[in-house]
Amino acid sequence: MILSKIKSIFSHKSNRVMYTILTLIVFLCLSVLFMFHKTTGALLTHSSNLIKGEWIVITVSNSQNKSDLWLLNTKTQIKQKILNNRDVVVTGKVNTTGDTLLYSDAIGTNPWDVFRLNISTKETYQITNDPLGQFNLNFGDEKGNIIFAKSGDKNSPVPKISKIDVIKKYGKIIDFGPDIAVQDFYVYKNKIIALTFSYNEFITKRFKEQNDSSKIKYTIMEVNTNGGEKKELANINAVRLDSISLSKSGNFIILGGQGVKNNEKGFYKLNVNGSKLSTLLTQEQLKKTNKIMEISQPYIACLSANEKNIYFVAVPIGTHEATFMGLTTYPNSLYCYNLEENRLSEVFKVPSTFIPSISFTYQ
């Protein structure tokens, strides 16, 4: 009898112990699941914050000989008109936060000058006032107090890079040589990547010989933002190269042009050390989509921050010629091409208008 009671007590205690153990196991499992969910959610949120888009500034010209500037946020797809009804083809670039615009404009009979616009307040500040003219604007700092532009020199038509200190009202020319012209350039982390060529070679082949299909030697140069520590990165022979930029990772140089390999037109990716040149996208590839007639000139491309998409301007199939700002050409649109999925999509269009230029900034 006593033995039976003892067994009963131990059996009862055993059930309680087992119940306690099971409760602890369930609690621990729920805790692990909660922590996993919380950690995963935090990682996904952090990852989402890291995956930023691009600001693309789009020049739009219409048949009334007026032009506007639009700002596209590729992450949100929000489009905003930031300059309206200009008498010339205005071009510009925004900073990384998308709240300040640098742009080139010629008001009335005045020459081309550089202006800075606070996009939210619409406050405009004229930076330059000289007869040279500045284009291809780049930010030297986030506020636009240091800017870089492509301009001519007083004694030479050869395009150079100008560095302008807005606060000190001081400017200097970054020179690669008396005969070396700058086609385009890109500012990245206190470095300038410049696409250069021999001005004499260009004049000889294009005007004296009138040979539009012969190749020209382009040299990609790196220089610091003070004009020192010049370094040659690569030499490329091409019929034409219009644009240069750097991927957000800083690993690749992006080029737009014609006749780099054969006589193709399109966009290319070059290792930053100049060791490998590969094709990103050609006009021939785009024609196979039955949506594109041709890539618009100049050949300018924006490679997305994640390097999966490329943005560019092209003429849709079925478009008819029209006249914009005295130029007879085809209306066009801004497109995005997914390089992984080979998928084309139209991302910006104002009907019956022409996009002569785009610029981009990584967010």
C-alpha positions in Angstrom: 0.0 0.0 0.0 2.7 2.5 1.0 4.8 1.4 -2.1 1.8 2.1 -4.3 1.3 5.6 -2.9 5.0 6.3 -3.3 4.8 5.2 -7.0 1.8 7.4 -7.4 3.5 10.4 -6.0 6.6 9.9 -8.2 4.3 9.3 -11.2 2.5 12.6 -10.5 5.8 14.5 -10.0 7.1 13.0 -13.2 4.1 14.3 -15.1 4.6 17.8 -13.6 8.3 17.7 -14.5 7.5 16.6 -18.1 4.9 19.3 -18.3 7.3 22.0 -17.1 10.0 20.8 -19.6 7.5 20.8 -22.5 6.4 24.3 -21.5 10.0 25.5 -21.5 10.7 24.0 -24.9 7.6 25.7 -26.4 8.6 29.0 -24.8 12.1 28.7 -26.2 10.9 27.8 -29.6 8.5 30.8 -29.7 11.3 33.1 -28.4 13.7 31.8 -31.2 11.0 32.3 -33.8 10.3 35.8 -32.5 13.9 36.8 -32.5 14.4 35.3 -36.0 11.4 37.3 -37.3 12.6 40.4 -35.6 16.2 40.0 -36.9 15.0 39.1 -40.4 12.7 42.1 -40.5 15.5 44.4 -39.4 17.8 42.9 -42.0 15.1 43.3 -44.7 14.5 46.9 -43.6 18.2 47.7 -43.6 18.6 46.0 -47.0 15.7 48.0 -48.3 17.3 51.2 -47.1 20.5 50.3 -48.7 18.9 49.6 -52.1 18.5 53.2 -53.3 17.7 54.4 -56.7 18.9 57.2 -59.0 17.9 60.8 -59.8 17.6 61.3 -63.5 17.4 64.9 -64.8 15.7 64.9 -68.2 15.7 67.8 -70.7 12.5 67.9 -72.7 12.1 70.1 -75.9 8.8 70.7 -77.6 7.7 71.8 -81.1 7.1 75.4 -79.8 10.9 75.8 -79.3 10.7 75.7 -75.6 12.4 73.3 -73.1 11.7 72.0 -69.6 13.7 70.1 -67.0 12.1 67.1 -65.3 13.4 65.1 -62.3 12.7 61.3 -62.1 13.2 59.3 -58.9 13.8 55.8 -60.2 13.1 54.3 -56.8 9.6 55.8 -56.3 9.0 56.5 -60.0 7.9 60.1 -59.0 8.3 62.6 -61.8 8.5 66.3 -61.2 8.9 69.3 -63.5 11.6 71.5 -62.0 12.2 74.1 -64.8 9.6 75.3 -67.3 9.3 77.0 -70.7 13.0 77.9 -71.3 14.1 79.5 -74.6 17.2 77.3 -75.0 18.0 73.6 -74.4 18.7 73.7 -70.6 20.6 70.9 -69.0 21.3 70.1 -65.4 22.2 67.8 -62.6 21.0 67.3 -59.0 22.9 66.4 -55.8 22.5 63.0 -54.0 19.5 64.1 -51.9 17.7 65.5 -55.0 17.0 69.0 -53.4 19.6 71.1 -55.3 19.9 71.5 -59.1 22.8 72.9 -61.0 21.8 73.9 -64.5 23.0 75.8 -67.6 20.8 78.4 -69.2 21.1 81.4 -71.5 18.6 84.1 -70.6 17.7 86.6 -73.4 20.8 87.6 -75.3 23.2 86.6 -72.5 25.7 83.7 -72.9 25.4 80.4 -71.2 25.7 80.6 -67.4 25.5 78.3 -64.5 22.6 78.6 -62.0 21.8 76.8 -58.7 18.2 76.1 -57.8 16.8 75.1 -54.4 14.1 72.7 -55.7 11.8 73.0 -52.7 11.9 76.8 -52.2 12.5 77.6 -55.9 15.2 80.0 -54.9 17.7 80.5 -57.8 21.3 81.8 -57.6 23.3 82.7 -60.6 26.8 81.3 -60.2 28.7 82.5 -63.4 28.5 85.6 -65.5 31.1 85.3 -68.3 31.2 84.8 -72.1 32.8 81.3 -72.0 29.7 79.1 -71.4 29.6 76.1 -69.1 28.1 72.7 -69.7 28.2 69.1 -68.3 27.8 70.3 -64.7 29.0 68.2 -61.8 28.8 68.7 -58.0 32.1 69.1 -56.2 30.3 69.1 -52.9 26.7 68.3 -51.8 25.6 71.9 -51.5 26.9 73.0 -54.9 29.5 75.4 -53.5 32.2 73.7 -55.5 31.1 72.8 -59.1 32.8 71.4 -62.2 31.8 72.2 -65.7 33.0 71.7 -69.3 33.9 75.0 -70.9 36.1 76.6 -73.5 39.2 78.7 -72.7 39.5 82.3 -73.6 42.4 81.6 -75.9 41.3 78.2 -77.3 38.2 76.4 -78.5 39.4 73.2 -77.0 36.9 72.1 -74.3 38.4 71.9 -70.8 37.2 71.2 -67.2 36.5 74.3 -65.1 36.5 74.1 -61.3 34.4 76.9 -59.7 34.4 77.9 -56.0 31.1 79.6 -55.5 31.9 81.1 -52.1 35.3 82.4 -53.0 34.2 83.4 -56.5 37.3 81.7 -57.9 37.7 79.4 -60.9 40.5 77.4 -62.4 41.0 75.2 -65.5 42.0 71.6 -65.2 44.1 71.0 -68.2 45.3 67.7 -69.8 47.4 69.4 -72.4 47.0 72.2 -75.1 45.6 69.8 -77.7 43.7 67.5 -75.3 39.9 68.1 -75.4 37.4 66.8 -72.8 34.4 65.1 -74.3 32.7 64.3 -70.9 33.7 63.7 -67.3 32.4 62.3 -64.0 33.2 63.3 -60.4 33.4 60.6 -57.8 34.9 60.7 -54.3 37.4 63.5 -54.9 38.4 62.1 -58.3 37.5 63.1 -61.8 37.2 60.5 -64.6 37.6 62.3 -67.9 37.0 61.1 -71.5 39.6 63.0 -73.6 40.7 63.1 -77.2 43.1 65.0 -79.5 41.4 68.1 -80.8 43.6 68.2 -83.8 42.9 64.6 -84.7 39.1 65.3 -84.4 39.3 68.4 -86.6 41.4 66.6 -89.2 39.3 63.5 -89.5 35.8 65.0 -89.2 36.2 68.4 -91.0 39.4 68.4 -93.2 39.0 64.8 -94.4 35.2 64.8 -93.8 35.4 61.2 -92.7 32.6 60.5 -90.2 33.3 56.7 -90.0 37.0 56.8 -89.1 38.0 55.9 -85.5 39.5 58.4 -83.1 41.7 57.6 -80.1 40.0 58.4 -76.8 42.0 58.4 -73.6 40.3 57.9 -70.2 42.1 60.0 -67.5 41.9 60.1 -63.8 42.8 63.2 -61.9 42.1 64.5 -58.4 39.7 67.5 -58.0 42.5 69.9 -57.6 43.9 68.9 -61.0 46.9 66.9 -59.7 47.9 63.2 -59.7 46.9 62.6 -63.4 46.8 59.0 -64.4 45.9 57.3 -67.7 43.4 54.5 -67.2 42.7 53.3 -70.8 42.9 54.0 -74.5 39.9 53.2 -76.7 39.6 53.7 -80.5 36.0 54.4 -81.5 34.0 56.2 -84.2 32.6 58.3 -81.3 32.3 58.3 -77.6 29.8 60.7 -76.1 29.6 60.0 -72.4 31.4 58.6 -69.4 30.3 57.8 -65.9 31.2 55.5 -63.0 29.1 52.7 -61.5 28.0 53.3 -57.9 30.4 50.6 -56.7 33.2 52.4 -58.4 34.4 49.3 -60.1 33.2 50.0 -63.7 33.4 52.9 -66.1 30.3 53.2 -68.3 30.7 54.5 -71.9 28.2 55.4 -74.6 29.1 55.6 -78.2 29.6 54.0 -81.6 32.2 51.8 -83.2 34.1 50.6 -80.2 34.3 47.0 -81.3 32.7 46.9 -84.8 30.3 49.6 -86.0 27.7 49.0 -83.3 26.0 51.7 -81.4 25.4 51.3 -77.7 26.8 51.2 -74.2 29.9 49.6 -72.7 31.4 48.6 -69.3 35.1 49.0 -68.7 36.9 47.7 -65.6 38.1 50.8 -63.7 41.7 49.6 -64.2 41.1 49.5 -67.9 41.8 45.7 -68.1 38.5 44.5 -69.6 35.9 46.1 -72.0 32.5 44.5 -72.4 29.3 45.4 -74.2 26.3 46.2 -72.0 23.6 46.9 -74.6 23.5 47.7 -78.4 21.1 49.2 -80.8 20.9 45.9 -82.6 19.8 44.1 -79.4 17.1 46.7 -78.9 15.7 46.5 -82.4 15.0 42.8 -81.8 12.4 43.8 -79.2 10.3 45.3 -82.0 9.8 48.4 -79.8 12.9 50.5 -80.5 13.8 52.1 -83.8 17.2 53.6 -82.7 19.1 54.9 -79.7 19.0 58.6 -79.5 22.1 60.7 -79.7 24.1 61.7 -77.8 24.6 58.2 -76.4 24.2 58.6 -72.7 23.4 55.8 -70.2 22.8 55.5 -66.5 23.7 52.1 -64.9 21.5 51.5 -61.9 23.0 51.3 -58.4 22.5 47.6 -58.3 24.0 47.3 -61.8 20.9 45.3 -63.0 19.3 48.1 -65.1 20.4 50.6 -67.6 18.5 53.8 -68.4 18.8 55.5 -71.8 16.9 57.5 -74.4 15.6 55.9 -77.6 13.1 56.4 -80.4 10.0 54.1 -80.3 8.8 52.2 -83.4 6.3 54.1 -85.5 7.5 57.5 -84.6 7.6 60.3 -87.3 10.0 63.2 -87.6 9.3 66.6 -86.2 11.2 69.8 -85.5 12.4 70.8 -82.1 14.5 73.9 -81.3 15.3 74.1 -85.0 16.4 70.4 -85.2 14.5 67.9 -87.3 14.5 64.6 -85.5 12.3 61.9 -83.9 10.3 62.3 -80.7 11.7 59.9 -78.1 11.3 58.4 -74.6 13.4 57.3 -71.6 13.7 53.6 -71.3 14.9 51.1 -68.7 16.5 47.8 -69.8 16.9 44.9 -67.3 20.2 43.4 -68.1 19.5 40.1 -66.2 16.0 39.5 -67.6 16.5 41.2 -71.0 13.3 43.2 -70.4 12.6 46.6 -71.9 10.2 49.2 -70.3 9.4 52.8 -71.0 9.7 54.9 -67.9 9.3 58.5 -69.0 7.6 60.2 -72.0 6.0 63.5 -72.8 4.0 63.0 -76.0 5.4 64.7 -79.1 8.6 65.9 -77.5 12.3 65.3 -77.9 14.8 64.5 -75.1 18.2 65.8 -76.1 20.0 65.1 -72.9 19.8 63.3 -69.5 22.0 63.3 -66.4 21.9 61.1 -63.3 23.0 61.0 -59.7 23.0 58.0 -57.4 20.9 58.5 -54.2 
